[in-house]
Amino acid sequence: MAISKHEAKERARRNWAQWRLLLSDISITYSDLNLMDDDDIMEANAALDIHMEVLKKPEK
C-alpha cells in the first residue's frame, strides 16, 4: 500500500537535507546520497549555501 500524501510530505520534511541536494543544480545523484554519511550531507548543504550566496553577490 502506498503512503498517504501527508506521510510523504512528513518524510520529505524529515529528509529535506538529502532532498535539497538532490533537487539542486549541483549534480548530486541519489546514488551519491546513498554513499554519504550525515556529516557529508551537512557539509554539502553548507557548501550549497555558500555557492548560493556567491551567486547572489553582484559582480564588480
mmCIF file of the N, C-alpha and C atoms, coordinates in Angstrom:
data_MODEL
# 
_entry.id   MODEL 
# 
loop_
_atom_site.group_PDB 
_atom_site.id 
_atom_site.type_symbol 
_atom_site.label_atom_id 
_atom_site.label_alt_id 
_atom_site.label_comp_id 
_atom_site.label_asym_id 
_atom_site.label_entity_id 
_atom_site.label_seq_id 
_atom_site.pdbx_PDB_ins_code 
_atom_site.Cartn_x 
_atom_site.Cartn_y 
_atom_site.Cartn_z 
_atom_site.occupancy 
_atom_site.B_iso_or_equiv 
_atom_site.pdbx_formal_charge 
_atom_site.auth_seq_id 
_atom_site.auth_comp_id 
_atom_site.auth_asym_id 
_atom_site.auth_atom_id 
_atom_site.pdbx_PDB_model_num 
ATOM 1   N N  . MET A 1 1  ? 0.839  -1.183 0.000   1.00 0.00 ? 1  MET A N  1 
ATOM 2   C CA . MET A 1 1  ? 0.000  0.000  0.000   1.00 0.00 ? 1  MET A CA 1 
ATOM 3   C C  . MET A 1 1  ? 0.887  1.250  0.000   1.00 0.00 ? 1  MET A C  1 
ATOM 4   N N  . ALA A 1 2  ? 0.546  2.194  -0.813  1.00 0.00 ? 2  ALA A N  1 
ATOM 5   C CA . ALA A 1 2  ? 1.306  3.443  -0.916  1.00 0.00 ? 2  ALA A CA 1 
ATOM 6   C C  . ALA A 1 2  ? 1.086  4.298  0.330   1.00 0.00 ? 2  ALA A C  1 
ATOM 7   N N  . ILE A 1 3  ? 2.070  5.101  0.641   1.00 0.00 ? 3  ILE A N  1 
ATOM 8   C CA . ILE A 1 3  ? 1.923  6.006  1.781   1.00 0.00 ? 3  ILE A CA 1 
ATOM 9   C C  . ILE A 1 3  ? 0.977  7.146  1.403   1.00 0.00 ? 3  ILE A C  1 
ATOM 10  N N  . SER A 1 4  ? 0.405  7.754  2.411   1.00 0.00 ? 4  SER A N  1 
ATOM 11  C CA . SER A 1 4  ? -0.511 8.866  2.171   1.00 0.00 ? 4  SER A CA 1 
ATOM 12  C C  . SER A 1 4  ? 0.269  10.110 1.757   1.00 0.00 ? 4  SER A C  1 
ATOM 13  N N  . LYS A 1 5  ? -0.443 11.061 1.192   1.00 0.00 ? 5  LYS A N  1 
ATOM 14  C CA . LYS A 1 5  ? 0.165  12.331 0.805   1.00 0.00 ? 5  LYS A CA 1 
ATOM 15  C C  . LYS A 1 5  ? 0.757  13.035 2.030   1.00 0.00 ? 5  LYS A C  1 
ATOM 16  N N  . HIS A 1 6  ? 0.041  12.973 3.141   1.00 0.00 ? 6  HIS A N  1 
ATOM 17  C CA . HIS A 1 6  ? 0.510  13.587 4.386   1.00 0.00 ? 6  HIS A CA 1 
ATOM 18  C C  . HIS A 1 6  ? 1.814  12.937 4.852   1.00 0.00 ? 6  HIS A C  1 
ATOM 19  N N  . GLU A 1 7  ? 1.854  11.611 4.851   1.00 0.00 ? 7  GLU A N  1 
ATOM 20  C CA . GLU A 1 7  ? 3.065  10.901 5.274   1.00 0.00 ? 7  GLU A CA 1 
ATOM 21  C C  . GLU A 1 7  ? 4.226  11.199 4.327   1.00 0.00 ? 7  GLU A C  1 
ATOM 22  N N  . ALA A 1 8  ? 3.953  11.284 3.032   1.00 0.00 ? 8  ALA A N  1 
ATOM 23  C CA . ALA A 1 8  ? 5.001  11.610 2.061   1.00 0.00 ? 8  ALA A CA 1 
ATOM 24  C C  . ALA A 1 8  ? 5.592  12.984 2.357   1.00 0.00 ? 8  ALA A C  1 
ATOM 25  N N  . LYS A 1 9  ? 4.723  13.934 2.679   1.00 0.00 ? 9  LYS A N  1 
ATOM 26  C CA . LYS A 1 9  ? 5.191  15.292 2.983   1.00 0.00 ? 9  LYS A CA 1 
ATOM 27  C C  . LYS A 1 9  ? 6.023  15.301 4.264   1.00 0.00 ? 9  LYS A C  1 
ATOM 28  N N  . GLU A 1 10 ? 5.595  14.558 5.272   1.00 0.00 ? 10 GLU A N  1 
ATOM 29  C CA . GLU A 1 10 ? 6.346  14.477 6.528   1.00 0.00 ? 10 GLU A CA 1 
ATOM 30  C C  . GLU A 1 10 ? 7.715  13.842 6.304   1.00 0.00 ? 10 GLU A C  1 
ATOM 31  N N  . ARG A 1 11 ? 7.766  12.787 5.509   1.00 0.00 ? 11 ARG A N  1 
ATOM 32  C CA . ARG A 1 11 ? 9.046  12.136 5.214   1.00 0.00 ? 11 ARG A CA 1 
ATOM 33  C C  . ARG A 1 11 ? 9.963  13.075 4.443   1.00 0.00 ? 11 ARG A C  1 
ATOM 34  N N  . ALA A 1 12 ? 9.398  13.829 3.511   1.00 0.00 ? 12 ALA A N  1 
ATOM 35  C CA . ALA A 1 12 ? 10.202 14.790 2.745   1.00 0.00 ? 12 ALA A CA 1 
ATOM 36  C C  . ALA A 1 12 ? 10.771 15.862 3.669   1.00 0.00 ? 12 ALA A C  1 
ATOM 37  N N  . ARG A 1 13 ? 9.976  16.309 4.633   1.00 0.00 ? 13 ARG A N  1 
ATOM 38  C CA . ARG A 1 13 ? 10.471 17.310 5.593   1.00 0.00 ? 13 ARG A CA 1 
ATOM 39  C C  . ARG A 1 13 ? 11.594 16.733 6.452   1.00 0.00 ? 13 ARG A C  1 
ATOM 40  N N  . ARG A 1 14 ? 11.408 15.496 6.926   1.00 0.00 ? 14 ARG A N  1 
ATOM 41  C CA . ARG A 1 14 ? 12.431 14.849 7.758   1.00 0.00 ? 14 ARG A CA 1 
ATOM 42  C C  . ARG A 1 14 ? 13.732 14.655 6.989   1.00 0.00 ? 14 ARG A C  1 
ATOM 43  N N  . ASN A 1 15 ? 13.621 14.407 5.702   1.00 0.00 ? 15 ASN A N  1 
ATOM 44  C CA . ASN A 1 15 ? 14.785 14.112 4.869   1.00 0.00 ? 15 ASN A CA 1 
ATOM 45  C C  . ASN A 1 15 ? 15.161 15.280 3.962   1.00 0.00 ? 15 ASN A C  1 
ATOM 46  N N  . TRP A 1 16 ? 14.751 16.497 4.354   1.00 0.00 ? 16 TRP A N  1 
ATOM 47  C CA . TRP A 1 16 ? 14.965 17.656 3.488   1.00 0.00 ? 16 TRP A CA 1 
ATOM 48  C C  . TRP A 1 16 ? 16.433 17.877 3.142   1.00 0.00 ? 16 TRP A C  1 
ATOM 49  N N  . ALA A 1 17 ? 17.356 17.619 4.056   1.00 0.00 ? 17 ALA A N  1 
ATOM 50  C CA . ALA A 1 17 ? 18.778 17.829 3.768   1.00 0.00 ? 17 ALA A CA 1 
ATOM 51  C C  . ALA A 1 17 ? 19.212 17.011 2.551   1.00 0.00 ? 17 ALA A C  1 
ATOM 52  N N  . GLN A 1 18 ? 18.687 15.787 2.427   1.00 0.00 ? 18 GLN A N  1 
ATOM 53  C CA . GLN A 1 18 ? 19.004 14.959 1.264   1.00 0.00 ? 18 GLN A CA 1 
ATOM 54  C C  . GLN A 1 18 ? 18.261 15.442 0.023   1.00 0.00 ? 18 GLN A C  1 
ATOM 55  N N  . TRP A 1 19 ? 16.963 15.695 0.164   1.00 0.00 ? 19 TRP A N  1 
ATOM 56  C CA . TRP A 1 19 ? 16.161 16.126 -0.989  1.00 0.00 ? 19 TRP A CA 1 
ATOM 57  C C  . TRP A 1 19 ? 16.657 17.451 -1.548  1.00 0.00 ? 19 TRP A C  1 
ATOM 58  N N  . ARG A 1 20 ? 17.090 18.353 -0.675  1.00 0.00 ? 20 ARG A N  1 
ATOM 59  C CA . ARG A 1 20 ? 17.592 19.660 -1.120  1.00 0.00 ? 20 ARG A CA 1 
ATOM 60  C C  . ARG A 1 20 ? 18.777 19.480 -2.055  1.00 0.00 ? 20 ARG A C  1 
ATOM 61  N N  . LEU A 1 21 ? 19.689 18.585 -1.689  1.00 0.00 ? 21 LEU A N  1 
ATOM 62  C CA . LEU A 1 21 ? 20.854 18.337 -2.538  1.00 0.00 ? 21 LEU A CA 1 
ATOM 63  C C  . LEU A 1 21 ? 20.452 17.679 -3.853  1.00 0.00 ? 21 LEU A C  1 
ATOM 64  N N  . LEU A 1 22 ? 19.554 16.725 -3.766  1.00 0.00 ? 22 LEU A N  1 
ATOM 65  C CA . LEU A 1 22 ? 19.120 16.013 -4.965  1.00 0.00 ? 22 LEU A CA 1 
ATOM 66  C C  . LEU A 1 22 ? 18.406 16.939 -5.943  1.00 0.00 ? 22 LEU A C  1 
ATOM 67  N N  . LEU A 1 23 ? 17.606 17.859 -5.431  1.00 0.00 ? 23 LEU A N  1 
ATOM 68  C CA . LEU A 1 23 ? 16.822 18.760 -6.273  1.00 0.00 ? 23 LEU A CA 1 
ATOM 69  C C  . LEU A 1 23 ? 17.596 19.993 -6.720  1.00 0.00 ? 23 LEU A C  1 
ATOM 70  N N  . SER A 1 24 ? 18.767 20.216 -6.146  1.00 0.00 ? 24 SER A N  1 
ATOM 71  C CA . SER A 1 24 ? 19.573 21.373 -6.535  1.00 0.00 ? 24 SER A CA 1 
ATOM 72  C C  . SER A 1 24 ? 20.211 21.122 -7.898  1.00 0.00 ? 24 SER A C  1 
ATOM 73  N N  . ASP A 1 25 ? 20.870 22.143 -8.415  1.00 0.00 ? 25 ASP A N  1 
ATOM 74  C CA . ASP A 1 25 ? 21.501 22.009 -9.733  1.00 0.00 ? 25 ASP A CA 1 
ATOM 75  C C  . ASP A 1 25 ? 22.988 21.682 -9.629  1.00 0.00 ? 25 ASP A C  1 
ATOM 76  N N  . ILE A 1 26 ? 23.393 21.036 -8.543  1.00 0.00 ? 26 ILE A N  1 
ATOM 77  C CA . ILE A 1 26 ? 24.814 20.737 -8.357  1.00 0.00 ? 26 ILE A CA 1 
ATOM 78  C C  . ILE A 1 26 ? 25.164 19.287 -8.690  1.00 0.00 ? 26 ILE A C  1 
ATOM 79  N N  . SER A 1 27 ? 24.282 18.601 -9.347  1.00 0.00 ? 27 SER A N  1 
ATOM 80  C CA . SER A 1 27 ? 24.540 17.266 -9.907  1.00 0.00 ? 27 SER A CA 1 
ATOM 81  C C  . SER A 1 27 ? 24.837 16.180 -8.876  1.00 0.00 ? 27 SER A C  1 
ATOM 82  N N  . ILE A 1 28 ? 24.257 16.265 -7.701  1.00 0.00 ? 28 ILE A N  1 
ATOM 83  C CA . ILE A 1 28 ? 24.355 15.164 -6.742  1.00 0.00 ? 28 ILE A CA 1 
ATOM 84  C C  . ILE A 1 28 ? 23.225 14.197 -7.051  1.00 0.00 ? 28 ILE A C  1 
ATOM 85  N N  . THR A 1 29 ? 23.567 12.930 -7.191  1.00 0.00 ? 29 THR A N  1 
ATOM 86  C CA . THR A 1 29 ? 22.582 11.914 -7.549  1.00 0.00 ? 29 THR A CA 1 
ATOM 87  C C  . THR A 1 29 ? 22.096 11.171 -6.306  1.00 0.00 ? 29 THR A C  1 
ATOM 88  N N  . TYR A 1 30 ? 21.038 10.387 -6.498  1.00 0.00 ? 30 TYR A N  1 
ATOM 89  C CA . TYR A 1 30 ? 20.519 9.544  -5.425  1.00 0.00 ? 30 TYR A CA 1 
ATOM 90  C C  . TYR A 1 30 ? 21.600 8.565  -4.979  1.00 0.00 ? 30 TYR A C  1 
ATOM 91  N N  . SER A 1 31 ? 22.350 8.035  -5.935  1.00 0.00 ? 31 SER A N  1 
ATOM 92  C CA . SER A 1 31 ? 23.451 7.114  -5.605  1.00 0.00 ? 31 SER A CA 1 
ATOM 93  C C  . SER A 1 31 ? 24.524 7.814  -4.777  1.00 0.00 ? 31 SER A C  1 
ATOM 94  N N  . ASP A 1 32 ? 24.843 9.061  -5.136  1.00 0.00 ? 32 ASP A N  1 
ATOM 95  C CA . ASP A 1 32 ? 25.805 9.836  -4.343  1.00 0.00 ? 32 ASP A CA 1 
ATOM 96  C C  . ASP A 1 32 ? 25.323 9.969  -2.901  1.00 0.00 ? 32 ASP A C  1 
ATOM 97  N N  . LEU A 1 33 ? 24.049 10.298 -2.745  1.00 0.00 ? 33 LEU A N  1 
ATOM 98  C CA . LEU A 1 33 ? 23.494 10.484 -1.401  1.00 0.00 ? 33 LEU A CA 1 
ATOM 99  C C  . LEU A 1 33 ? 23.583 9.210  -0.576  1.00 0.00 ? 33 LEU A C  1 
ATOM 100 N N  . ASN A 1 34 ? 23.381 8.064  -1.223  1.00 0.00 ? 34 ASN A N  1 
ATOM 101 C CA . ASN A 1 34 ? 23.453 6.792  -0.504  1.00 0.00 ? 34 ASN A CA 1 
ATOM 102 C C  . ASN A 1 34 ? 24.853 6.501  0.016   1.00 0.00 ? 34 ASN A C  1 
ATOM 103 N N  . LEU A 1 35 ? 25.860 7.086  -0.612  1.00 0.00 ? 35 LEU A N  1 
ATOM 104 C CA . LEU A 1 35 ? 27.246 6.880  -0.178  1.00 0.00 ? 35 LEU A CA 1 
ATOM 105 C C  . LEU A 1 35 ? 27.680 7.870  0.901   1.00 0.00 ? 35 LEU A C  1 
ATOM 106 N N  . MET A 1 36 ? 26.884 8.904  1.123   1.00 0.00 ? 36 MET A N  1 
ATOM 107 C CA . MET A 1 36 ? 27.248 9.968  2.060   1.00 0.00 ? 36 MET A CA 1 
ATOM 108 C C  . MET A 1 36 ? 26.723 9.673  3.461   1.00 0.00 ? 36 MET A C  1 
ATOM 109 N N  . ASP A 1 37 ? 27.531 10.021 4.479   1.00 0.00 ? 37 ASP A N  1 
ATOM 110 C CA . ASP A 1 37 ? 27.027 9.942  5.848   1.00 0.00 ? 37 ASP A CA 1 
ATOM 111 C C  . ASP A 1 37 ? 26.424 11.299 6.222   1.00 0.00 ? 37 ASP A C  1 
ATOM 112 N N  . ASP A 1 38 ? 25.888 11.395 7.426   1.00 0.00 ? 38 ASP A N  1 
ATOM 113 C CA . ASP A 1 38 ? 25.217 12.633 7.847   1.00 0.00 ? 38 ASP A CA 1 
ATOM 114 C C  . ASP A 1 38 ? 26.149 13.841 7.808   1.00 0.00 ? 38 ASP A C  1 
ATOM 115 N N  . ASP A 1 39 ? 27.416 13.643 8.192   1.00 0.00 ? 39 ASP A N  1 
ATOM 116 C CA . ASP A 1 39 ? 28.373 14.755 8.159   1.00 0.00 ? 39 ASP A CA 1 
ATOM 117 C C  . ASP A 1 39 ? 28.611 15.229 6.730   1.00 0.00 ? 39 ASP A C  1 
ATOM 118 N N  . ASP A 1 40 ? 28.731 14.286 5.798   1.00 0.00 ? 40 ASP A N  1 
ATOM 119 C CA . ASP A 1 40 ? 28.912 14.643 4.387   1.00 0.00 ? 40 ASP A CA 1 
ATOM 120 C C  . ASP A 1 40 ? 27.715 15.433 3.864   1.00 0.00 ? 40 ASP A C  1 
ATOM 121 N N  . ILE A 1 41 ? 26.519 15.003 4.240   1.00 0.00 ? 41 ILE A N  1 
ATOM 122 C CA . ILE A 1 41 ? 25.298 15.670 3.786   1.00 0.00 ? 41 ILE A CA 1 
ATOM 123 C C  . ILE A 1 41 ? 25.222 17.086 4.346   1.00 0.00 ? 41 ILE A C  1 
ATOM 124 N N  . MET A 1 42 ? 25.568 17.240 5.626   1.00 0.00 ? 42 MET A N  1 
ATOM 125 C CA . MET A 1 42 ? 25.551 18.578 6.224   1.00 0.00 ? 42 MET A CA 1 
ATOM 126 C C  . MET A 1 42 ? 26.603 19.475 5.579   1.00 0.00 ? 42 MET A C  1 
ATOM 127 N N  . GLU A 1 43 ? 27.782 18.924 5.306   1.00 0.00 ? 43 GLU A N  1 
ATOM 128 C CA . GLU A 1 43 ? 28.831 19.712 4.662   1.00 0.00 ? 43 GLU A CA 1 
ATOM 129 C C  . GLU A 1 43 ? 28.417 20.117 3.249   1.00 0.00 ? 43 GLU A C  1 
ATOM 130 N N  . ALA A 1 44 ? 27.809 19.196 2.513   1.00 0.00 ? 44 ALA A N  1 
ATOM 131 C CA . ALA A 1 44 ? 27.355 19.513 1.156   1.00 0.00 ? 44 ALA A CA 1 
ATOM 132 C C  . ALA A 1 44 ? 26.279 20.595 1.180   1.00 0.00 ? 44 ALA A C  1 
ATOM 133 N N  . ASN A 1 45 ? 25.388 20.554 2.164   1.00 0.00 ? 45 ASN A N  1 
ATOM 134 C CA . ASN A 1 45 ? 24.374 21.599 2.287   1.00 0.00 ? 45 ASN A CA 1 
ATOM 135 C C  . ASN A 1 45 ? 25.007 22.943 2.627   1.00 0.00 ? 45 ASN A C  1 
ATOM 136 N N  . ALA A 1 46 ? 26.026 22.940 3.484   1.00 0.00 ? 46 ALA A N  1 
ATOM 137 C CA . ALA A 1 46 ? 26.730 24.187 3.807   1.00 0.00 ? 46 ALA A CA 1 
ATOM 138 C C  . ALA A 1 46 ? 27.424 24.737 2.564   1.00 0.00 ? 46 ALA A C  1 
ATOM 139 N N  . ALA A 1 47 ? 28.027 23.854 1.785   1.00 0.00 ? 47 ALA A N  1 
ATOM 140 C CA . ALA A 1 47 ? 28.678 24.287 0.545   1.00 0.00 ? 47 ALA A CA 1 
ATOM 141 C C  . ALA A 1 47 ? 27.658 24.848 -0.436  1.00 0.00 ? 47 ALA A C  1 
ATOM 142 N N  . LEU A 1 48 ? 26.483 24.240 -0.505  1.00 0.00 ? 48 LEU A N  1 
ATOM 143 C CA . LEU A 1 48 ? 25.425 24.750 -1.368  1.00 0.00 ? 48 LEU A CA 1 
ATOM 144 C C  . LEU A 1 48 ? 24.988 26.139 -0.911  1.00 0.00 ? 48 LEU A C  1 
ATOM 145 N N  . ASP A 1 49 ? 24.863 26.342 0.399   1.00 0.00 ? 49 ASP A N  1 
ATOM 146 C CA . ASP A 1 49 ? 24.521 27.671 0.925   1.00 0.00 ? 49 ASP A CA 1 
ATOM 147 C C  . ASP A 1 49 ? 25.556 28.708 0.498   1.00 0.00 ? 49 ASP A C  1 
ATOM 148 N N  . ILE A 1 50 ? 26.836 28.361 0.632   1.00 0.00 ? 50 ILE A N  1 
ATOM 149 C CA . ILE A 1 50 ? 27.907 29.278 0.232   1.00 0.00 ? 50 ILE A CA 1 
ATOM 150 C C  . ILE A 1 50 ? 27.824 29.565 -1.259  1.00 0.00 ? 50 ILE A C  1 
ATOM 151 N N  . HIS A 1 51 ? 27.619 28.531 -2.045  1.00 0.00 ? 51 HIS A N  1 
ATOM 152 C CA . HIS A 1 51 ? 27.508 28.677 -3.500  1.00 0.00 ? 51 HIS A CA 1 
ATOM 153 C C  . HIS A 1 51 ? 26.363 29.630 -3.865  1.00 0.00 ? 51 HIS A C  1 
ATOM 154 N N  . MET A 1 52 ? 25.234 29.474 -3.196  1.00 0.00 ? 52 MET A N  1 
ATOM 155 C CA . MET A 1 52 ? 24.082 30.328 -3.479  1.00 0.00 ? 52 MET A CA 1 
ATOM 156 C C  . MET A 1 52 ? 24.368 31.775 -3.079  1.00 0.00 ? 52 MET A C  1 
ATOM 157 N N  . GLU A 1 53 ? 25.078 31.985 -1.972  1.00 0.00 ? 53 GLU A N  1 
ATOM 158 C CA . GLU A 1 53 ? 25.450 33.342 -1.545  1.00 0.00 ? 53 GLU A CA 1 
ATOM 159 C C  . GLU A 1 53 ? 26.366 34.002 -2.570  1.00 0.00 ? 53 GLU A C  1 
ATOM 160 N N  . VAL A 1 54 ? 27.327 33.247 -3.077  1.00 0.00 ? 54 VAL A N  1 
ATOM 161 C CA . VAL A 1 54 ? 28.254 33.782 -4.080  1.00 0.00 ? 54 VAL A CA 1 
ATOM 162 C C  . VAL A 1 54 ? 27.498 34.173 -5.345  1.00 0.00 ? 54 VAL A C  1 
ATOM 163 N N  . LEU A 1 55 ? 26.550 33.351 -5.754  1.00 0.00 ? 55 LEU A N  1 
ATOM 164 C CA . LEU A 1 55 ? 25.777 33.653 -6.960  1.00 0.00 ? 55 LEU A CA 1 
ATOM 165 C C  . LEU A 1 55 ? 24.916 34.902 -6.798  1.00 0.00 ? 55 LEU A C  1 
ATOM 166 N N  . LYS A 1 56 ? 24.479 35.182 -5.571  1.00 0.00 ? 56 LYS A N  1 
ATOM 167 C CA . LYS A 1 56 ? 23.627 36.348 -5.319  1.00 0.00 ? 56 LYS A CA 1 
ATOM 168 C C  . LYS A 1 56 ? 24.397 37.658 -5.328  1.00 0.00 ? 56 LYS A C  1 
ATOM 169 N N  . LYS A 1 57 ? 25.700 37.604 -5.028  1.00 0.00 ? 57 LYS A N  1 
ATOM 170 C CA . LYS A 1 57 ? 26.500 38.832 -4.942  1.00 0.00 ? 57 LYS A CA 1 
ATOM 171 C C  . LYS A 1 57 ? 26.651 39.447 -6.326  1.00 0.00 ? 57 LYS A C  1 
ATOM 172 N N  . PRO A 1 58 ? 26.448 40.765 -6.410  1.00 0.00 ? 58 PRO A N  1 
ATOM 173 C CA . PRO A 1 58 ? 26.623 41.430 -7.710  1.00 0.00 ? 58 PRO A CA 1 
ATOM 174 C C  . PRO A 1 58 ? 28.090 41.427 -8.130  1.00 0.00 ? 58 PRO A C  1 
ATOM 175 N N  . GLU A 1 59 ? 28.304 41.291 -9.417  1.00 0.00 ? 59 GLU A N  1 
ATOM 176 C CA . GLU A 1 59 ? 29.674 41.319 -9.938  1.00 0.00 ? 59 GLU A CA 1 
ATOM 177 C C  . GLU A 1 59 ? 30.201 42.744 -9.901  1.00 0.00 ? 59 GLU A C  1 
ATOM 178 N N  . LYS A 1 60 ? 31.503 42.890 -9.686  1.00 0.00 ? 60 LYS A N  1 
ATOM 179 C CA . LYS A 1 60 ? 32.124 44.219 -9.613  1.00 0.00 ? 60 LYS A CA 1 
ATOM 180 C C  . LYS A 1 60 ? 32.620 44.646 -10.967 1.00 0.00 ? 60 LYS A C  1 
# 
